[in-house]
Amino acid sequence: MTTTIVNIFMFFFYFAMTKTCIIESCITFYYFKKKLLIYVVCTRTKMSFFLFNSVTNGSSF
């Protein structure tokens, strides 16, 4: 369970740093550590950054 939380945190961290979510569309994100294809539906850019902020505030990198 803890590993999943860390993976989600790393995903949103890398996701926000690369600024991939600029347009509202369904994109494919390649998680290089686990070698998994993660499909992310970005309905709104603000929502993705809101999730990123909530994760970073709850955890320390």
C-alpha positions, 0 to 999 in steps of 0.5 A: 500500500505504501509503495502504491502511494509513493508511486502515485506521488512520483507520478504526479511529481514527474507529471507536473515537472514535465508540464505534460498536462497542458491541453484537455485530452487523454494522454499516455504516460510511460512510468519508466521505473515500473515499466507500466503504461498509465493512461491519464484522463486530464479533464482540467489542468487545474485539477491535475495541479490540485491533486499534485499540490494535495499529494506534496502537502501530505508527503515530504519528498 
